Amino acid sequence: MAPIRTRPLLLLCTAALLLCQASCAWALFSSVPEADRSRPVALIETTGGIEYGATTEFGILTLGRSAYEGPCRVHYFLGSAPVIEDGEVEATGSSFFRARSDLRTQHLRVLDRAPTPDDELLAMWTADGRSTTEVAVQLAAADGVAGDVIADPGTELPAGAALFVRDDDGLRFCGLVAARAALQSGGGEQRYYVFAGVDRVRELLAVPERWQIDYKRRYRPDDITVLRPIR
C-alpha cells in the first residue's frame, strides 16, 4: 500500500521540477530585456581631425567639421565596452554627416518632437573613446532667444556633443551641439549654445536615397563577413 500513497507526492514533485526548469529557462534567456544604450556617443578620427557624434537609429551622426568624406576610425561603445572600428565619412545632403562602419552600433531612437522646457536634457560626449562626460543642460528661456538653443550650463560643451532627452524608456537623441552664442543685454552678456536638432533630422530623412540597395560581400580580417551597400 505504500507505493499507492506516495504516487501523488511523486507526481507533485515531478510537476514542481518541470515548473522550476521552465522558470529557470525563462530567467536565463529573459534576464536582460534589452540592449544597453546608455552611452550612445562616438569619437570619430578623420583625415582632418576629431569629430564628436551620436550613434542613432539613422547611423553615426556628426557635424562634418573635420572632413566631409573619406576614411575614418570610429570609437564607440557596445554596452559599456569601448570598441574601435574603421569606417568612412559620407555626406547625407543635410546638416548632418554620417560615419559608416561595418558593424552595428548602439542605435538610439530619435525624439519624434522638439524638446520642451519640461524635458530632462543631457549633453554627452567621449573625448578619449574610453569614457564619457555627461552634463545636465536646459533649454534657453529668455527674451529674444528661441529655437534650438540651450543655456550655458557652466561647463564647456564641445561642438558635436550629443543632446538627449531622458524619459521613462531611457534616452532619446534630439541633436548635436553646433556652436556657442552670446547675447548682449542690459545685464551683461548671456552665453548660450545652439544645436542641430530634430528639424535637421527631418531634413536628413527628406533626402531621397536609391532603392533597392545593392550589396557587396566583404570578408574582414577578424573572420566576420558583412554586406556593405554599393553606392
Buried (B, 14 or more C-beta within 10 A) or exposed (E): EEEEEEEEEEEEEEEEEEEEEEEEEEEEEEEEEEEBBBBBBBBBBBEBEBBBBBBBEBBBBBBBBBBEEEEBBBBBBBEEEBBEBEBBBBEBEBBBBBBBBBBEBBBBBBBEEBBEEEBEBBBBBBBEBEEBBBBEBBBBEEEEBEEBBBBBBEEEBBBBBBBBBEEEEBBBBBBBBBEBBEBEEEEEEBEBBBBBBBEBBEBBEEEEEEEEEEEEEEEEEEEEEBEEEEE
